[in-house]
Amino acid sequence: MLDATTITMHLRNPESGFTLLEIMMVIVILSVTTMMIAPSFFSASSASLDDEGHRLVQTLRLAQDEAILSGQTLRITLRNNSYSFQSISIDAEWTPFQSSPYQDHQLIDGIRIEQIKPQPPLDEKDDPEKEPALGHLILSPEGMNQISDITLIQASDNRTLHIQFRPGPGGIRIVNDAATSSP
């Protein structure tokens, strides 16, 4: 029970401030949180040609597996600054493939798709609200891809990255990363 003497002592010598242990715990918690957040912060700001190239290759490989496992023909539409995937509907129309990671992807600033060789034919009119397509590549359920090469370029450091698009296992890969010659 509290008596008048105890209350008076607490009023004369009130404890204030934090203990050393409390301050150290706050510092530890802030340090751990910073270590968890910092890598994702820096990787997002330093995306490069290599990152975009590897992302495209991995997404193409996943799409190839998706086409084979689902028995459905898929198509990738490549534009200078983006790419997107479509699947064929029951009405034989190409419809956007909305599941992750096949959603429309915008390349980071300064990186673009330079060319596709050989140039695949464009079989239909593009959406007028989007930039014109460079070409469409088909991913068949049988795993037979058309033979193409995709070139990505990063103008800021004059680098190119070449992606092979071939049938079979290991057919989608980065073949080299070379500096382009300026005329």
Rosetta constraint file for C-alpha pairs under 8 A:
AtomPair CA 2 CA 6 HARMONIC 6.25 0.50
AtomPair CA 2 CA 7 HARMONIC 6.88 0.50
AtomPair CA 3 CA 7 HARMONIC 6.50 0.50
AtomPair CA 4 CA 8 HARMONIC 6.08 0.50
AtomPair CA 5 CA 9 HARMONIC 6.23 0.50
AtomPair CA 6 CA 10 HARMONIC 6.35 0.50
AtomPair CA 7 CA 11 HARMONIC 6.29 0.50
AtomPair CA 8 CA 12 HARMONIC 6.30 0.50
AtomPair CA 9 CA 13 HARMONIC 6.23 0.50
AtomPair CA 10 CA 14 HARMONIC 5.48 0.50
AtomPair CA 18 CA 22 HARMONIC 6.20 0.50
AtomPair CA 18 CA 23 HARMONIC 6.69 0.50
AtomPair CA 19 CA 23 HARMONIC 6.50 0.50
AtomPair CA 20 CA 24 HARMONIC 6.16 0.50
AtomPair CA 21 CA 25 HARMONIC 6.19 0.50
AtomPair CA 22 CA 26 HARMONIC 6.41 0.50
AtomPair CA 23 CA 27 HARMONIC 6.38 0.50
AtomPair CA 24 CA 28 HARMONIC 6.20 0.50
AtomPair CA 25 CA 29 HARMONIC 6.19 0.50
AtomPair CA 26 CA 30 HARMONIC 6.16 0.50
AtomPair CA 27 CA 31 HARMONIC 6.08 0.50
AtomPair CA 28 CA 32 HARMONIC 6.19 0.50
AtomPair CA 29 CA 33 HARMONIC 6.17 0.50
AtomPair CA 30 CA 34 HARMONIC 6.06 0.50
AtomPair CA 31 CA 35 HARMONIC 6.20 0.50
AtomPair CA 32 CA 36 HARMONIC 6.34 0.50
AtomPair CA 33 CA 37 HARMONIC 6.28 0.50
AtomPair CA 34 CA 38 HARMONIC 5.77 0.50
AtomPair CA 35 CA 39 HARMONIC 7.23 0.50
AtomPair CA 36 CA 40 HARMONIC 7.84 0.50
AtomPair CA 37 CA 41 HARMONIC 6.33 0.50
AtomPair CA 38 CA 42 HARMONIC 6.22 0.50
AtomPair CA 39 CA 43 HARMONIC 6.08 0.50
AtomPair CA 40 CA 44 HARMONIC 6.16 0.50
AtomPair CA 41 CA 45 HARMONIC 6.64 0.50
AtomPair CA 42 CA 46 HARMONIC 6.29 0.50
AtomPair CA 43 CA 47 HARMONIC 6.42 0.50
AtomPair CA 47 CA 51 HARMONIC 5.95 0.50
AtomPair CA 47 CA 52 HARMONIC 7.50 0.50
AtomPair CA 47 CA 108 HARMONIC 7.53 0.50
AtomPair CA 48 CA 52 HARMONIC 6.38 0.50
AtomPair CA 49 CA 53 HARMONIC 6.00 0.50
AtomPair CA 49 CA 111 HARMONIC 6.54 0.50
AtomPair CA 49 CA 152 HARMONIC 7.51 0.50
AtomPair CA 49 CA 153 HARMONIC 7.26 0.50
AtomPair CA 49 CA 154 HARMONIC 6.15 0.50
AtomPair CA 49 CA 159 HARMONIC 7.96 0.50
AtomPair CA 49 CA 160 HARMONIC 7.89 0.50
AtomPair CA 49 CA 161 HARMONIC 7.36 0.50
AtomPair CA 50 CA 54 HARMONIC 6.01 0.50
AtomPair CA 50 CA 161 HARMONIC 7.63 0.50
AtomPair CA 51 CA 55 HARMONIC 6.03 0.50
AtomPair CA 52 CA 56 HARMONIC 6.14 0.50
AtomPair CA 52 CA 107 HARMONIC 7.03 0.50
AtomPair CA 52 CA 108 HARMONIC 7.83 0.50
AtomPair CA 53 CA 57 HARMONIC 6.22 0.50
AtomPair CA 53 CA 152 HARMONIC 7.27 0.50
AtomPair CA 53 CA 161 HARMONIC 7.00 0.50
AtomPair CA 53 CA 163 HARMONIC 7.61 0.50
AtomPair CA 53 CA 174 HARMONIC 7.54 0.50
AtomPair CA 54 CA 58 HARMONIC 6.07 0.50
AtomPair CA 54 CA 174 HARMONIC 7.75 0.50
AtomPair CA 55 CA 59 HARMONIC 6.06 0.50
AtomPair CA 56 CA 60 HARMONIC 6.04 0.50
AtomPair CA 57 CA 61 HARMONIC 6.18 0.50
AtomPair CA 57 CA 163 HARMONIC 7.37 0.50
AtomPair CA 57 CA 172 HARMONIC 6.35 0.50
AtomPair CA 57 CA 173 HARMONIC 6.19 0.50
AtomPair CA 57 CA 174 HARMONIC 7.38 0.50
AtomPair CA 58 CA 62 HARMONIC 6.18 0.50
AtomPair CA 59 CA 63 HARMONIC 6.06 0.50
AtomPair CA 59 CA 101 HARMONIC 6.81 0.50
AtomPair CA 59 CA 102 HARMONIC 7.15 0.50
AtomPair CA 60 CA 64 HARMONIC 6.06 0.50
AtomPair CA 60 CA 172 HARMONIC 7.22 0.50
AtomPair CA 61 CA 65 HARMONIC 6.27 0.50
AtomPair CA 61 CA 172 HARMONIC 6.61 0.50
AtomPair CA 62 CA 66 HARMONIC 6.05 0.50
AtomPair CA 63 CA 67 HARMONIC 6.08 0.50
AtomPair CA 63 CA 74 HARMONIC 7.39 0.50
AtomPair CA 63 CA 102 HARMONIC 7.60 0.50
AtomPair CA 63 CA 139 HARMONIC 7.39 0.50
AtomPair CA 64 CA 68 HARMONIC 6.31 0.50
AtomPair CA 64 CA 139 HARMONIC 5.77 0.50
AtomPair CA 64 CA 140 HARMONIC 7.53 0.50
AtomPair CA 64 CA 141 HARMONIC 7.88 0.50
AtomPair CA 64 CA 143 HARMONIC 6.81 0.50
AtomPair CA 65 CA 69 HARMONIC 5.98 0.50
AtomPair CA 66 CA 70 HARMONIC 5.79 0.50
AtomPair CA 66 CA 71 HARMONIC 7.97 0.50
AtomPair CA 66 CA 72 HARMONIC 7.86 0.50
AtomPair CA 67 CA 71 HARMONIC 5.57 0.50
AtomPair CA 67 CA 72 HARMONIC 5.01 0.50
AtomPair CA 67 CA 73 HARMONIC 5.71 0.50
AtomPair CA 67 CA 74 HARMONIC 6.12 0.50
AtomPair CA 67 CA 139 HARMONIC 6.41 0.50
AtomPair CA 67 CA 140 HARMONIC 6.13 0.50
AtomPair CA 67 CA 141 HARMONIC 4.82 0.50
AtomPair CA 67 CA 143 HARMONIC 7.69 0.50
AtomPair CA 68 CA 72 HARMONIC 7.03 0.50
AtomPair CA 68 CA 140 HARMONIC 7.05 0.50
AtomPair CA 68 CA 141 HARMONIC 4.19 0.50
AtomPair CA 68 CA 142 HARMONIC 6.10 0.50
AtomPair CA 68 CA 143 HARMONIC 6.17 0.50
AtomPair CA 69 CA 141 HARMONIC 7.39 0.50
AtomPair CA 70 CA 141 HARMONIC 7.43 0.50
AtomPair CA 71 CA 141 HARMONIC 4.79 0.50
AtomPair CA 71 CA 142 HARMONIC 7.84 0.50
AtomPair CA 72 CA 87 HARMONIC 7.26 0.50
AtomPair CA 72 CA 88 HARMONIC 7.47 0.50
AtomPair CA 72 CA 140 HARMONIC 7.09 0.50
AtomPair CA 72 CA 141 HARMONIC 5.58 0.50
AtomPair CA 73 CA 87 HARMONIC 6.22 0.50
AtomPair CA 73 CA 88 HARMONIC 6.40 0.50
AtomPair CA 73 CA 138 HARMONIC 7.17 0.50
AtomPair CA 73 CA 139 HARMONIC 5.86 0.50
AtomPair CA 73 CA 140 HARMONIC 4.78 0.50
AtomPair CA 73 CA 141 HARMONIC 5.66 0.50
AtomPair CA 74 CA 85 HARMONIC 6.95 0.50
AtomPair CA 74 CA 86 HARMONIC 5.75 0.50
AtomPair CA 74 CA 87 HARMONIC 4.62 0.50
AtomPair CA 74 CA 88 HARMONIC 6.75 0.50
AtomPair CA 74 CA 138 HARMONIC 5.96 0.50
AtomPair CA 74 CA 139 HARMONIC 5.03 0.50
AtomPair CA 74 CA 140 HARMONIC 6.52 0.50
AtomPair CA 75 CA 85 HARMONIC 5.57 0.50
AtomPair CA 75 CA 86 HARMONIC 5.16 0.50
AtomPair CA 75 CA 87 HARMONIC 6.30 0.50
AtomPair CA 75 CA 136 HARMONIC 6.39 0.50
AtomPair CA 75 CA 137 HARMONIC 5.56 0.50
AtomPair CA 75 CA 138 HARMONIC 4.50 0.50
AtomPair CA 75 CA 139 HARMONIC 5.83 0.50
AtomPair CA 76 CA 83 HARMONIC 6.79 0.50
AtomPair CA 76 CA 84 HARMONIC 5.59 0.50
AtomPair CA 76 CA 85 HARMONIC 4.41 0.50
AtomPair CA 76 CA 86 HARMONIC 6.32 0.50
AtomPair CA 76 CA 136 HARMONIC 5.51 0.50
AtomPair CA 76 CA 137 HARMONIC 5.28 0.50
AtomPair CA 76 CA 138 HARMONIC 6.59 0.50
AtomPair CA 76 CA 139 HARMONIC 7.91 0.50
AtomPair CA 77 CA 83 HARMONIC 5.51 0.50
AtomPair CA 77 CA 84 HARMONIC 5.34 0.50
AtomPair CA 77 CA 85 HARMONIC 6.25 0.50
AtomPair CA 77 CA 86 HARMONIC 7.77 0.50
AtomPair CA 77 CA 133 HARMONIC 6.47 0.50
AtomPair CA 77 CA 134 HARMONIC 7.60 0.50
AtomPair CA 77 CA 135 HARMONIC 5.97 0.50
AtomPair CA 77 CA 136 HARMONIC 4.52 0.50
AtomPair CA 77 CA 137 HARMONIC 6.69 0.50
AtomPair CA 78 CA 82 HARMONIC 6.40 0.50
AtomPair CA 78 CA 83 HARMONIC 4.55 0.50
AtomPair CA 78 CA 84 HARMONIC 6.84 0.50
AtomPair CA 78 CA 113 HARMONIC 7.59 0.50
AtomPair CA 78 CA 133 HARMONIC 5.74 0.50
AtomPair CA 78 CA 134 HARMONIC 5.57 0.50
AtomPair CA 78 CA 135 HARMONIC 5.58 0.50
AtomPair CA 78 CA 136 HARMONIC 6.23 0.50
AtomPair CA 79 CA 83 HARMONIC 5.72 0.50
AtomPair CA 79 CA 113 HARMONIC 6.72 0.50
AtomPair CA 79 CA 131 HARMONIC 6.75 0.50
AtomPair CA 79 CA 132 HARMONIC 6.40 0.50
AtomPair CA 79 CA 133 HARMONIC 4.60 0.50
AtomPair CA 79 CA 134 HARMONIC 5.16 0.50
AtomPair CA 79 CA 135 HARMONIC 7.31 0.50
AtomPair CA 80 CA 112 HARMONIC 5.21 0.50
AtomPair CA 80 CA 113 HARMONIC 4.65 0.50
AtomPair CA 80 CA 114 HARMONIC 6.50 0.50
AtomPair CA 80 CA 131 HARMONIC 7.79 0.50
AtomPair CA 80 CA 133 HARMONIC 7.53 0.50
AtomPair CA 80 CA 134 HARMONIC 6.94 0.50
AtomPair CA 81 CA 106 HARMONIC 5.99 0.50
AtomPair CA 81 CA 107 HARMONIC 5.36 0.50
AtomPair CA 81 CA 108 HARMONIC 7.98 0.50
AtomPair CA 81 CA 111 HARMONIC 7.31 0.50
AtomPair CA 81 CA 112 HARMONIC 5.05 0.50
AtomPair CA 81 CA 113 HARMONIC 6.39 0.50
AtomPair CA 82 CA 104 HARMONIC 7.13 0.50
AtomPair CA 82 CA 105 HARMONIC 5.47 0.50
AtomPair CA 82 CA 106 HARMONIC 4.36 0.50
AtomPair CA 82 CA 107 HARMONIC 5.42 0.50
AtomPair CA 82 CA 112 HARMONIC 7.74 0.50
AtomPair CA 82 CA 113 HARMONIC 7.85 0.50
AtomPair CA 83 CA 104 HARMONIC 5.95 0.50
AtomPair CA 83 CA 105 HARMONIC 5.54 0.50
AtomPair CA 83 CA 106 HARMONIC 6.85 0.50
AtomPair CA 84 CA 96 HARMONIC 7.50 0.50
AtomPair CA 84 CA 97 HARMONIC 7.91 0.50
AtomPair CA 84 CA 102 HARMONIC 6.69 0.50
AtomPair CA 84 CA 103 HARMONIC 6.14 0.50
AtomPair CA 84 CA 104 HARMONIC 4.39 0.50
AtomPair CA 84 CA 105 HARMONIC 6.28 0.50
AtomPair CA 85 CA 96 HARMONIC 6.06 0.50
AtomPair CA 85 CA 97 HARMONIC 5.46 0.50
AtomPair CA 85 CA 102 HARMONIC 5.71 0.50
AtomPair CA 85 CA 103 HARMONIC 6.73 0.50
AtomPair CA 85 CA 104 HARMONIC 7.03 0.50
AtomPair CA 86 CA 94 HARMONIC 5.73 0.50
AtomPair CA 86 CA 95 HARMONIC 5.16 0.50
AtomPair CA 86 CA 96 HARMONIC 4.30 0.50
AtomPair CA 86 CA 97 HARMONIC 4.70 0.50
AtomPair CA 87 CA 94 HARMONIC 5.56 0.50
AtomPair CA 87 CA 95 HARMONIC 5.51 0.50
AtomPair CA 87 CA 96 HARMONIC 6.44 0.50
AtomPair CA 87 CA 97 HARMONIC 5.82 0.50
AtomPair CA 88 CA 92 HARMONIC 5.69 0.50
AtomPair CA 88 CA 93 HARMONIC 5.51 0.50
AtomPair CA 88 CA 94 HARMONIC 4.60 0.50
AtomPair CA 88 CA 95 HARMONIC 6.16 0.50
AtomPair CA 89 CA 93 HARMONIC 5.32 0.50
AtomPair CA 89 CA 94 HARMONIC 6.23 0.50
AtomPair CA 89 CA 95 HARMONIC 6.51 0.50
AtomPair CA 96 CA 103 HARMONIC 7.74 0.50
AtomPair CA 97 CA 102 HARMONIC 6.14 0.50
AtomPair CA 97 CA 103 HARMONIC 6.38 0.50
AtomPair CA 98 CA 102 HARMONIC 6.29 0.50
AtomPair CA 98 CA 103 HARMONIC 5.14 0.50
AtomPair CA 99 CA 103 HARMONIC 6.27 0.50
AtomPair CA 107 CA 111 HARMONIC 6.25 0.50
AtomPair CA 107 CA 112 HARMONIC 6.62 0.50
AtomPair CA 110 CA 154 HARMONIC 5.69 0.50
AtomPair CA 110 CA 155 HARMONIC 6.09 0.50
AtomPair CA 110 CA 156 HARMONIC 6.60 0.50
AtomPair CA 111 CA 152 HARMONIC 6.95 0.50
AtomPair CA 111 CA 153 HARMONIC 5.66 0.50
AtomPair CA 111 CA 154 HARMONIC 4.54 0.50
AtomPair CA 111 CA 155 HARMONIC 6.85 0.50
AtomPair CA 112 CA 152 HARMONIC 5.69 0.50
AtomPair CA 112 CA 153 HARMONIC 5.58 0.50
AtomPair CA 112 CA 154 HARMONIC 6.75 0.50
AtomPair CA 113 CA 150 HARMONIC 7.31 0.50
AtomPair CA 113 CA 151 HARMONIC 5.92 0.50
AtomPair CA 113 CA 152 HARMONIC 4.46 0.50
AtomPair CA 113 CA 153 HARMONIC 6.33 0.50
AtomPair CA 114 CA 150 HARMONIC 7.74 0.50
AtomPair CA 114 CA 151 HARMONIC 5.45 0.50
AtomPair CA 114 CA 152 HARMONIC 5.49 0.50
AtomPair CA 114 CA 153 HARMONIC 6.08 0.50
AtomPair CA 115 CA 134 HARMONIC 7.19 0.50
AtomPair CA 115 CA 150 HARMONIC 6.01 0.50
AtomPair CA 115 CA 151 HARMONIC 5.39 0.50
AtomPair CA 115 CA 152 HARMONIC 7.49 0.50
AtomPair CA 116 CA 120 HARMONIC 7.60 0.50
AtomPair CA 116 CA 134 HARMONIC 7.16 0.50
AtomPair CA 116 CA 135 HARMONIC 7.19 0.50
AtomPair CA 116 CA 148 HARMONIC 6.59 0.50
AtomPair CA 116 CA 149 HARMONIC 5.57 0.50
AtomPair CA 116 CA 150 HARMONIC 4.64 0.50
AtomPair CA 116 CA 151 HARMONIC 6.45 0.50
AtomPair CA 117 CA 148 HARMONIC 5.33 0.50
AtomPair CA 117 CA 149 HARMONIC 5.07 0.50
AtomPair CA 117 CA 150 HARMONIC 6.64 0.50
AtomPair CA 118 CA 147 HARMONIC 7.77 0.50
AtomPair CA 118 CA 148 HARMONIC 5.75 0.50
AtomPair CA 118 CA 149 HARMONIC 7.13 0.50
AtomPair CA 119 CA 134 HARMONIC 7.94 0.50
AtomPair CA 119 CA 135 HARMONIC 6.80 0.50
AtomPair CA 119 CA 148 HARMONIC 7.89 0.50
AtomPair CA 120 CA 135 HARMONIC 5.55 0.50
AtomPair CA 120 CA 136 HARMONIC 6.41 0.50
AtomPair CA 120 CA 137 HARMONIC 7.16 0.50
AtomPair CA 121 CA 135 HARMONIC 6.67 0.50
AtomPair CA 121 CA 136 HARMONIC 7.48 0.50
AtomPair CA 122 CA 135 HARMONIC 5.95 0.50
AtomPair CA 122 CA 136 HARMONIC 6.73 0.50
AtomPair CA 126 CA 130 HARMONIC 7.53 0.50
AtomPair CA 126 CA 132 HARMONIC 6.51 0.50
AtomPair CA 126 CA 133 HARMONIC 6.88 0.50
AtomPair CA 127 CA 132 HARMONIC 7.97 0.50
AtomPair CA 128 CA 132 HARMONIC 7.81 0.50
AtomPair CA 137 CA 145 HARMONIC 7.82 0.50
AtomPair CA 137 CA 146 HARMONIC 7.07 0.50
AtomPair CA 138 CA 145 HARMONIC 6.36 0.50
AtomPair CA 138 CA 146 HARMONIC 6.85 0.50
AtomPair CA 139 CA 143 HARMONIC 6.81 0.50
AtomPair CA 139 CA 144 HARMONIC 7.06 0.50
AtomPair CA 139 CA 145 HARMONIC 5.57 0.50
AtomPair CA 140 CA 144 HARMONIC 5.81 0.50
AtomPair CA 140 CA 145 HARMONIC 6.46 0.50
AtomPair CA 143 CA 167 HARMONIC 6.23 0.50
AtomPair CA 143 CA 168 HARMONIC 6.38 0.50
AtomPair CA 144 CA 166 HARMONIC 7.80 0.50
AtomPair CA 144 CA 167 HARMONIC 4.80 0.50
AtomPair CA 144 CA 168 HARMONIC 6.84 0.50
AtomPair CA 145 CA 165 HARMONIC 7.07 0.50
AtomPair CA 145 CA 166 HARMONIC 5.62 0.50
AtomPair CA 145 CA 167 HARMONIC 4.62 0.50
AtomPair CA 145 CA 168 HARMONIC 7.88 0.50
AtomPair CA 146 CA 165 HARMONIC 7.24 0.50
AtomPair CA 146 CA 166 HARMONIC 6.35 0.50
AtomPair CA 146 CA 167 HARMONIC 6.94 0.50
AtomPair CA 147 CA 164 HARMONIC 7.85 0.50
AtomPair CA 147 CA 165 HARMONIC 5.72 0.50
AtomPair CA 147 CA 166 HARMONIC 4.91 0.50
AtomPair CA 147 CA 167 HARMONIC 7.21 0.50
AtomPair CA 148 CA 164 HARMONIC 6.30 0.50
AtomPair CA 148 CA 165 HARMONIC 5.07 0.50
AtomPair CA 148 CA 166 HARMONIC 6.73 0.50
AtomPair CA 149 CA 162 HARMONIC 6.70 0.50
AtomPair CA 149 CA 163 HARMONIC 5.61 0.50
AtomPair CA 149 CA 164 HARMONIC 4.73 0.50
AtomPair CA 149 CA 165 HARMONIC 5.79 0.50
AtomPair CA 150 CA 162 HARMONIC 5.76 0.50
AtomPair CA 150 CA 163 HARMONIC 5.04 0.50
AtomPair CA 150 CA 164 HARMONIC 6.55 0.50
AtomPair CA 150 CA 165 HARMONIC 7.50 0.50
AtomPair CA 151 CA 160 HARMONIC 6.68 0.50
AtomPair CA 151 CA 161 HARMONIC 5.72 0.50
AtomPair CA 151 CA 162 HARMONIC 4.63 0.50
AtomPair CA 151 CA 163 HARMONIC 6.35 0.50
AtomPair CA 152 CA 160 HARMONIC 5.57 0.50
AtomPair CA 152 CA 161 HARMONIC 5.14 0.50
AtomPair CA 152 CA 162 HARMONIC 6.45 0.50
AtomPair CA 153 CA 158 HARMONIC 7.27 0.50
AtomPair CA 153 CA 159 HARMONIC 5.80 0.50
AtomPair CA 153 CA 160 HARMONIC 4.36 0.50
AtomPair CA 153 CA 161 HARMONIC 6.37 0.50
AtomPair CA 154 CA 158 HARMONIC 5.83 0.50
AtomPair CA 154 CA 159 HARMONIC 5.34 0.50
AtomPair CA 154 CA 160 HARMONIC 6.33 0.50
AtomPair CA 155 CA 159 HARMONIC 6.74 0.50
AtomPair CA 158 CA 179 HARMONIC 6.04 0.50
AtomPair CA 158 CA 180 HARMONIC 6.06 0.50
AtomPair CA 159 CA 177 HARMONIC 7.21 0.50
AtomPair CA 159 CA 178 HARMONIC 6.07 0.50
AtomPair CA 159 CA 179 HARMONIC 4.60 0.50
AtomPair CA 159 CA 180 HARMONIC 5.89 0.50
AtomPair CA 160 CA 177 HARMONIC 5.86 0.50
AtomPair CA 160 CA 178 HARMONIC 5.76 0.50
AtomPair CA 160 CA 179 HARMONIC 6.17 0.50
AtomPair CA 160 CA 180 HARMONIC 6.44 0.50
AtomPair CA 161 CA 174 HARMONIC 7.21 0.50
AtomPair CA 161 CA 175 HARMONIC 7.89 0.50
AtomPair CA 161 CA 176 HARMONIC 6.17 0.50
AtomPair CA 161 CA 177 HARMONIC 4.62 0.50
AtomPair CA 161 CA 178 HARMONIC 6.76 0.50
AtomPair CA 162 CA 174 HARMONIC 5.76 0.50
AtomPair CA 162 CA 175 HARMONIC 5.83 0.50
AtomPair CA 162 CA 176 HARMONIC 5.81 0.50
AtomPair CA 162 CA 177 HARMONIC 6.61 0.50
AtomPair CA 163 CA 172 HARMONIC 6.97 0.50
AtomPair CA 163 CA 173 HARMONIC 5.52 0.50
AtomPair CA 163 CA 174 HARMONIC 4.40 0.50
AtomPair CA 163 CA 175 HARMONIC 5.99 0.50
AtomPair CA 163 CA 176 HARMONIC 7.87 0.50
AtomPair CA 164 CA 171 HARMONIC 6.78 0.50
AtomPair CA 164 CA 172 HARMONIC 5.42 0.50
AtomPair CA 164 CA 173 HARMONIC 5.35 0.50
AtomPair CA 164 CA 174 HARMONIC 6.21 0.50
AtomPair CA 164 CA 175 HARMONIC 6.56 0.50
AtomPair CA 165 CA 171 HARMONIC 5.86 0.50
AtomPair CA 165 CA 172 HARMONIC 4.72 0.50
AtomPair CA 165 CA 173 HARMONIC 7.03 0.50
AtomPair CA 166 CA 171 HARMONIC 4.33 0.50
AtomPair CA 166 CA 172 HARMONIC 5.91 0.50
AtomPair CA 167 CA 171 HARMONIC 5.32 0.50
AtomPair CA 167 CA 172 HARMONIC 7.83 0.50
